């Protein structure tokens, strides 16, 4: 009997320890957003707000189809937008001086279209978070029209691995 009690205690302790699970809460992993900064075309180091800007995703086969990422409530000098993780391009309309026409209920303002291309790479974060998608070698092109408010585009950081810094400068 004296030998059984220590064996039961050890078995109970092992059962208790093995039944504990690691905390599966993900706090450090999330697919990063593309940070777009708006700068003065005359002085490319000076941030410049865009009046009443609205950004719309225009990818035809995207879940984000026709989603707006800014509601015209302010005039920011930078915005963060998601890129598609199921394709290697994302298209956005950047609308300066955005408004809704009362009669037609259509978007008004100066609309410029950006096409962002990139390579996808997955990175394992942890068991709780799993994988996140990073975007490498991003390139941004502007669809030319007769009235572009965007004067130039510069990719500052070609790899999108976090949202700490500006990745793309829009000069206007």
Backbone as CSV, one residue per row, in Angstrom:
resi,resn,N_x,N_y,N_z,CA_x,CA_y,CA_z,C_x,C_y,C_z
1,UNK,0.822,-1.189,0.000,0.000,0.000,0.000,0.870,1.258,0.000
2,UNK,2.006,1.203,0.729,2.888,2.361,0.789,3.507,2.652,-0.571
3,UNK,3.675,1.641,-1.406,4.253,1.844,-2.732,3.209,2.362,-3.721
4,UNK,1.965,2.071,-3.497,0.903,2.482,-4.414,0.613,3.983,-4.301
5,UNK,0.647,4.530,-3.088,0.338,5.949,-2.868,1.327,6.849,-3.613
6,UNK,2.660,6.644,-3.520,3.563,7.506,-4.297,3.366,7.345,-5.813
7,UNK,3.074,6.140,-6.253,2.853,5.927,-7.687,1.600,6.669,-8.138
8,UNK,0.537,6.637,-7.352,-0.695,7.362,-7.678,-0.466,8.875,-7.664
9,UNK,0.320,9.351,-6.716,0.617,10.788,-6.663,1.406,11.230,-7.902
10,UNK,2.390,10.442,-8.271,3.183,10.780,-9.456,2.316,10.708,-10.711
11,UNK,1.491,9.697,-10.818,0.597,9.563,-11.978,-0.383,10.729,-12.029
12,UNK,-0.923,11.132,-10.876,-1.851,12.268,-10.831,-1.158,13.561,-11.252
13,UNK,0.056,13.735,-10.764,0.824,14.932,-11.120,1.110,14.959,-12.614
14,UNK,1.520,13.847,-13.188,1.769,13.781,-14.630,0.495,14.044,-15.427
15,UNK,-0.618,13.493,-14.980,-1.899,13.732,-15.660,-2.264,15.212,-15.599
16,UNK,-2.083,15.833,-14.448,-2.404,17.245,-14.273,-1.541,18.116,-15.182
17,UNK,-0.247,17.879,-15.218,0.672,18.670,-16.027,0.396,18.472,-17.518
18,UNK,0.130,17.257,-17.931,-0.101,16.998,-19.355,-1.442,17.533,-19.823
19,UNK,-2.386,17.776,-18.905,-3.689,18.291,-19.316,-3.682,19.801,-19.492
20,UNK,-2.632,20.470,-19.057,-2.532,21.919,-19.243,-2.253,22.224,-20.708
21,UNK,-2.922,23.234,-21.223,-2.709,23.652,-22.602,-2.048,25.009,-22.616
22,UNK,-1.290,25.251,-23.670,-0.699,26.566,-23.842,-1.804,27.552,-24.188
23,UNK,-1.587,28.792,-23.823,-2.558,29.834,-24.116,-2.544,30.106,-25.615
24,UNK,-3.651,29.855,-26.286,-3.728,30.006,-27.738,-4.369,31.328,-28.148
25,UNK,-3.908,32.404,-27.562,-4.401,33.723,-27.933,-3.349,34.380,-28.812
26,UNK,-3.787,34.845,-29.956,-2.865,35.465,-30.903,-2.876,36.977,-30.699
27,UNK,-1.739,37.516,-30.298,-1.655,38.966,-30.120,-0.634,39.608,-31.050
28,UNK,0.309,38.820,-31.573,1.376,39.440,-32.353,1.251,39.229,-33.856
29,UNK,0.291,38.460,-34.314,0.266,38.146,-35.736,-0.951,38.666,-36.455
30,UNK,-0.729,39.408,-37.521,-1.810,39.867,-38.380,-1.201,40.262,-39.710
31,UNK,-1.913,39.990,-40.771,-1.424,40.370,-42.088,-1.346,41.895,-42.157
32,UNK,-0.198,42.444,-42.550,-0.020,43.901,-42.523,-0.828,44.615,-43.612
33,UNK,-1.098,45.874,-43.353,-1.775,46.749,-44.306,-0.737,47.577,-45.056
34,UNK,-1.085,48.000,-46.257,-0.241,48.901,-47.028,-0.481,50.314,-46.522
35,UNK,0.582,51.009,-46.141,0.461,52.380,-45.643,0.815,53.331,-46.790
36,UNK,-0.152,54.174,-47.136,0.030,55.161,-48.200,0.135,56.536,-47.550
37,UNK,1.221,57.235,-47.836,1.411,58.586,-47.324,1.226,59.595,-48.439
38,UNK,0.638,60.720,-48.114,0.396,61.781,-49.088,1.359,62.928,-48.815
39,UNK,2.075,63.338,-49.871,3.116,64.347,-49.724,2.971,65.422,-50.784
40,UNK,3.560,66.577,-50.481,3.550,67.718,-51.378,4.462,67.431,-52.573
41,UNK,3.971,67.672,-53.771,4.763,67.438,-54.983,5.928,68.424,-55.088
42,UNK,5.773,69.605,-54.503,6.827,70.620,-54.545,7.957,70.284,-53.565
43,UNK,7.585,69.858,-52.354,8.553,69.484,-51.322,8.216,68.055,-50.891
44,UNK,8.898,67.085,-51.469,8.538,65.669,-51.291,8.768,65.141,-49.879
45,UNK,9.343,65.955,-48.995,9.535,65.529,-47.609,8.418,66.010,-46.693
46,UNK,7.565,66.883,-47.209,6.505,67.464,-46.394,5.175,66.754,-46.632
47,UNK,4.592,66.220,-45.541,3.287,65.568,-45.634,2.228,66.588,-46.025
48,UNK,1.271,66.143,-46.845,0.222,67.046,-47.316,-1.112,66.306,-47.286
49,UNK,-2.059,66.876,-46.579,-3.376,66.259,-46.466,-4.120,66.302,-47.801
50,UNK,-5.024,65.329,-47.966,-5.882,65.283,-49.140,-7.297,65.606,-48.678
51,UNK,-7.902,66.600,-49.286,-9.226,67.043,-48.886,-10.275,66.021,-49.279
52,UNK,-11.073,65.625,-48.307,-12.228,64.754,-48.534,-11.885,63.537,-49.381
53,UNK,-10.887,62.781,-48.953,-10.467,61.623,-49.743,-11.319,60.397,-49.402
54,UNK,-11.574,59.623,-50.411,-12.222,58.321,-50.250,-11.423,57.333,-51.078
55,UNK,-11.184,56.152,-50.515,-10.480,55.104,-51.236,-11.432,53.933,-51.394
56,UNK,-11.590,53.490,-52.639,-12.490,52.375,-52.927,-11.726,51.243,-53.586
57,UNK,-11.975,50.041,-53.107,-11.419,48.848,-53.726,-12.262,48.545,-54.958
58,UNK,-11.627,48.345,-56.109,-12.400,48.096,-57.330,-12.078,46.748,-57.965
59,UNK,-11.494,45.843,-57.201,-11.219,44.518,-57.733,-12.522,43.775,-57.952
60,UNK,-12.714,43.297,-59.147,-13.982,42.690,-59.537,-14.284,41.423,-58.748
61,UNK,-13.296,40.554,-58.569,-13.558,39.280,-57.918,-13.184,39.266,-56.442
62,UNK,-13.090,40.425,-55.845,-12.670,40.517,-54.450,-13.870,40.560,-53.516
63,UNK,-13.675,40.023,-52.333,-14.691,40.139,-51.283,-14.865,41.606,-50.913
64,UNK,-13.801,42.379,-51.092,-13.823,43.791,-50.722,-14.410,44.676,-51.811
65,UNK,-15.044,44.078,-52.813,-15.552,44.825,-53.958,-16.390,46.024,-53.510
66,UNK,-16.014,47.189,-53.996,-16.697,48.452,-53.722,-16.670,48.864,-52.256
67,UNK,-15.755,48.321,-51.479,-15.612,48.763,-50.097,-14.879,50.093,-50.067
68,UNK,-15.321,50.972,-49.189,-14.640,52.250,-48.987,-13.839,52.165,-47.704
69,UNK,-12.638,52.750,-47.715,-11.788,52.702,-46.542,-11.654,54.056,-45.890
70,UNK,-12.349,55.031,-46.384,-12.341,56.341,-45.762,-13.695,56.966,-46.022
71,UNK,-14.258,57.586,-45.029,-15.625,58.097,-45.161,-15.696,59.609,-45.345
72,UNK,-14.614,60.226,-45.791,-14.549,61.670,-46.032,-14.657,62.506,-44.761
73,UNK,-14.540,61.915,-43.595,-14.739,62.674,-42.365,-13.547,63.554,-42.008
74,UNK,-12.400,63.260,-42.589,-11.224,64.063,-42.282,-10.333,64.157,-43.520
75,UNK,-9.255,64.829,-43.375,-8.299,64.987,-44.472,-6.952,64.451,-44.004
76,UNK,-6.739,63.157,-44.138,-5.519,62.555,-43.605,-4.305,62.791,-44.493
77,UNK,-3.112,62.619,-43.897,-1.892,62.668,-44.697,-1.340,61.256,-44.919
78,UNK,-2.032,60.234,-44.363,-1.685,58.842,-44.661,-2.885,57.953,-44.343
79,UNK,-2.948,56.825,-45.039,-4.020,55.852,-44.842,-3.438,54.450,-44.934
80,UNK,-4.076,53.502,-44.269,-3.690,52.099,-44.354,-4.806,51.328,-45.041
81,UNK,-4.445,50.549,-46.049,-5.434,49.776,-46.799,-4.965,48.328,-46.932
82,UNK,-5.907,47.390,-46.991,-5.513,45.986,-47.155,-5.196,45.667,-48.607
83,UNK,-4.311,44.712,-48.786,-4.034,44.158,-50.111,-4.642,42.764,-50.156
84,UNK,-5.000,42.318,-51.340,-5.593,40.993,-51.481,-4.538,39.921,-51.227
85,UNK,-4.895,38.919,-50.446,-3.959,37.836,-50.150,-4.211,36.617,-51.025
86,UNK,-5.173,36.717,-51.933,-5.493,35.607,-52.829,-5.120,35.915,-54.271
87,UNK,-4.500,37.046,-54.503,-4.102,37.453,-55.850,-2.851,38.308,-55.741
88,UNK,-2.232,38.605,-56.879,-0.991,39.389,-56.865,-1.200,40.832,-57.329
89,UNK,-2.450,41.268,-57.426,-2.753,42.668,-57.725,-3.950,43.126,-56.894
90,UNK,-3.963,44.393,-56.595,-5.097,45.044,-55.943,-5.266,46.398,-56.618
91,UNK,-6.513,46.769,-56.893,-6.789,48.064,-57.522,-7.652,48.924,-56.603
92,UNK,-7.283,50.199,-56.529,-8.027,51.157,-55.727,-8.320,52.409,-56.543
93,UNK,-9.474,53.002,-56.247,-9.768,54.349,-56.725,-9.482,55.293,-55.572
94,UNK,-8.653,56.293,-55.804,-8.408,57.354,-54.835,-9.187,58.565,-55.309
95,UNK,-10.133,59.004,-54.502,-11.036,60.077,-54.911,-10.777,61.302,-54.050
96,UNK,-10.230,62.331,-54.674,-9.979,63.596,-53.998,-11.224,64.471,-54.125
97,UNK,-11.528,65.256,-53.092,-12.725,66.098,-53.060,-13.985,65.264,-53.292
98,UNK,-14.037,64.123,-52.647,-15.139,63.187,-52.804,-16.438,63.742,-52.225
99,UNK,-17.518,63.473,-52.923,-18.846,63.877,-52.480,-19.864,63.030,-53.225
100,UNK,-21.092,63.043,-52.774,-22.180,62.355,-53.465,-23.063,63.391,-54.138
101,UNK,-23.337,63.184,-55.416,-24.241,64.060,-56.145,-25.656,63.797,-55.634
102,UNK,-26.361,64.841,-55.190,-27.688,64.692,-54.600,-28.704,64.148,-55.602
103,UNK,-28.589,64.547,-56.854,-29.559,64.108,-57.863,-29.291,62.689,-58.346
104,UNK,-28.063,62.406,-58.725,-27.740,61.106,-59.320,-27.270,60.080,-58.305
105,UNK,-26.926,60.517,-57.096,-26.380,59.667,-56.042,-25.086,58.970,-56.463
106,UNK,-24.355,59.584,-57.394,-23.078,59.047,-57.842,-21.940,59.773,-57.142
107,UNK,-20.809,59.108,-57.075,-19.602,59.681,-56.487,-19.083,60.796,-57.392
108,UNK,-18.767,61.939,-56.789,-18.137,63.018,-57.540,-16.769,63.282,-56.939
109,UNK,-15.968,64.000,-57.642,-14.607,64.296,-57.200,-13.642,63.855,-58.278
110,UNK,-12.375,64.042,-58.014,-11.338,63.667,-58.963,-10.878,62.248,-58.644
111,UNK,-11.158,61.312,-59.542,-10.894,59.898,-59.312,-9.651,59.462,-60.070
112,UNK,-8.669,58.934,-59.322,-7.467,58.330,-59.909,-7.436,56.860,-59.515
113,UNK,-6.988,56.018,-60.436,-6.961,54.580,-60.197,-5.527,54.089,-60.051
114,UNK,-5.271,53.393,-58.937,-3.963,52.801,-58.675,-4.055,51.290,-58.836
115,UNK,-3.032,50.717,-59.449,-2.899,49.268,-59.521,-1.631,48.893,-58.767
116,UNK,-1.782,48.044,-57.765,-0.661,47.632,-56.927,-0.378,46.162,-57.227
117,UNK,0.847,45.872,-57.645,1.244,44.485,-57.896,2.310,44.093,-56.878
118,UNK,2.370,42.797,-56.570,3.261,42.326,-55.524,3.417,40.817,-55.614
119,UNK,4.356,40.304,-54.839,4.546,38.868,-54.666,4.076,38.521,-53.256
120,UNK,3.435,37.379,-53.114,2.948,36.939,-51.813,3.976,36.039,-51.136
121,UNK,4.110,36.182,-49.824,4.928,35.241,-49.060,4.269,35.045,-47.704
122,UNK,4.196,33.786,-47.299,3.613,33.472,-46.004,4.711,33.371,-44.961
123,UNK,4.399,33.830,-43.765,5.344,33.743,-42.650,4.622,33.135,-41.458
124,UNK,5.235,32.124,-40.861,4.655,31.490,-39.683,4.924,32.361,-38.470
125,UNK,3.864,32.712,-37.745,4.007,33.572,-36.576,4.068,32.733,-35.306
126,UNK,3.062,31.924,-35.071,3.010,31.054,-33.899,1.893,30.045,-34.099
127,UNK,1.798,29.097,-33.173,0.738,28.108,-33.275,-0.635,28.767,-33.141
128,UNK,-0.738,29.752,-32.288,-2.017,30.435,-32.083,-2.385,31.316,-33.275
129,UNK,-1.394,31.978,-33.851,-1.664,32.913,-34.949,-1.628,32.235,-36.311
130,UNK,-0.855,31.200,-36.420,-0.709,30.540,-37.717,0.174,31.362,-38.632
131,UNK,-0.234,31.450,-39.896,0.537,32.157,-40.910,-0.061,33.529,-41.185
132,UNK,0.789,34.473,-41.536,0.350,35.767,-42.045,0.933,35.917,-43.447
133,UNK,0.302,36.751,-44.241,0.775,37.007,-45.592,1.542,38.317,-45.590
134,UNK,2.738,38.289,-46.144,3.517,39.498,-46.371,3.554,39.741,-47.873
135,UNK,3.770,40.978,-48.256,3.773,41.366,-49.666,5.152,41.889,-50.024
136,UNK,5.764,41.291,-51.031,7.126,41.661,-51.406,7.157,42.275,-52.797
137,UNK,8.161,43.113,-53.013,8.407,43.744,-54.315,7.176,44.453,-54.866
138,UNK,6.555,45.287,-54.022,5.357,45.983,-54.494,5.731,47.031,-55.537
139,UNK,4.853,47.161,-56.503,4.959,48.188,-57.532,3.590,48.832,-57.665
140,UNK,3.576,50.139,-57.853,2.322,50.869,-57.948,2.315,51.645,-59.249
141,UNK,1.218,51.503,-59.999,1.087,52.265,-61.244,-0.218,53.052,-61.216
142,UNK,-0.205,54.167,-61.890,-1.343,55.067,-61.969,-1.937,55.007,-63.361
143,UNK,-3.244,54.848,-63.436,-3.929,54.909,-64.732,-4.028,56.377,-65.132
144,UNK,-3.380,56.702,-66.242,-3.358,58.095,-66.698,-4.722,58.501,-67.259
145,UNK,-5.144,59.714,-66.912,-6.347,60.306,-67.503,-6.084,61.789,-67.719
146,UNK,-7.081,62.511,-68.157,-6.879,63.923,-68.493,-6.797,64.822,-67.261
147,UNK,-7.170,64.303,-66.093,-7.240,65.152,-64.913,-6.718,64.439,-63.667
148,UNK,-5.497,63.886,-63.713,-4.929,63.207,-62.542,-4.561,64.208,-61.459
149,UNK,-5.038,63.977,-60.233,-4.597,64.805,-59.111,-3.316,64.233,-58.507
150,UNK,-3.096,62.934,-58.695,-1.848,62.312,-58.265,-0.792,62.659,-59.308
151,UNK,0.280,63.321,-58.870,1.311,63.744,-59.804,2.434,62.729,-59.946
152,UNK,2.734,62.007,-58.861,3.799,61.005,-58.926,3.600,60.012,-57.792
153,UNK,4.192,58.820,-57.967,4.118,57.764,-56.964,5.523,57.242,-56.724
154,UNK,5.856,57.051,-55.458,7.173,56.526,-55.107,7.000,55.397,-54.094
155,UNK,7.590,54.235,-54.400,7.578,53.129,-53.445,8.768,53.327,-52.514
156,UNK,8.477,53.589,-51.251,9.505,53.864,-50.255,10.029,52.571,-49.651
157,UNK,9.134,51.655,-49.381,9.481,50.377,-48.765,8.811,49.275,-49.586
158,UNK,9.568,48.519,-50.380,8.966,47.563,-51.317,8.400,46.298,-50.675
159,UNK,8.720,46.040,-49.418,8.192,44.855,-48.738,7.261,45.286,-47.615
160,UNK,6.039,44.785,-47.644,5.042,45.121,-46.625,5.018,43.986,-45.613
161,UNK,5.711,44.209,-44.486,5.788,43.204,-43.428,5.215,43.715,-42.119
162,UNK,4.956,45.017,-42.033,4.326,45.624,-40.860,3.687,46.938,-41.288
163,UNK,2.978,47.560,-40.375,2.315,48.825,-40.687,2.938,49.984,-39.914
164,UNK,4.219,49.833,-39.573,4.902,50.862,-38.797,5.352,52.057,-39.630
165,UNK,5.606,51.844,-40.914,6.151,52.903,-41.761,5.342,53.042,-43.046
166,UNK,5.552,54.160,-43.709,4.912,54.394,-45.004,5.594,53.532,-46.050
167,UNK,4.782,52.855,-46.854,5.312,52.006,-47.938,5.306,52.732,-49.284
168,UNK,4.277,53.556,-49.505,4.103,54.236,-50.787,3.832,55.719,-50.532
169,UNK,4.552,56.581,-51.280,4.323,58.022,-51.221,3.526,58.439,-52.449
170,UNK,2.435,59.135,-52.213,1.643,59.736,-53.275,1.932,61.232,-53.249
171,UNK,2.462,61.752,-54.355,2.782,63.175,-54.448,1.650,63.881,-55.187
172,UNK,1.157,64.943,-54.579,0.050,65.698,-55.202,0.204,67.174,-54.951
